[in-house]
Amino acid sequence: METAIAEEPAAPVDAATLDDLRCAVGDALDIIVESYLSDAERLLAEIATALPAGDTVAIKDCAHQLKSSSASVGALTLSALMQELEALGAEGTVAGAPALLDQANADFKRVRAYFSAPA
């Protein structure tokens, strides 16, 4: 009899990527993270507004920005979700986008909690 093994979700932030950023920017890391969290929240809201309007250009542009900044701080799952949303926007479709945005919002909550936790 096979037993299903529950896969643990990936960490919300890749520690190696964050360490590389910390080495590059030093004490500015806190400011970068604070700015990232603020921008990410705004960009996710802009995507949510663009979806019902079918504004694929805004979806593509916002997803592109968030994809890059998420990768920079080590939020690799969120970056991958934004890459998928960016691709949909580039194709001029919103099919599947609401589910991706739901996943992105859930992952962003995990990322924000990670950065909000005491060091």
Secondary structure, DSSP 8 states (H G I E B T S, - for coil): -----------SS-HHHHHHHHHHHGGGHHHHHHHHHHHHHHHHHHHHHHHHHT-HHHHHHHHHHHHHHHHHHT-HHHHHHHHHHHHHHHHT--TTHHHHHHHHHHHHHHHHHHHHS--
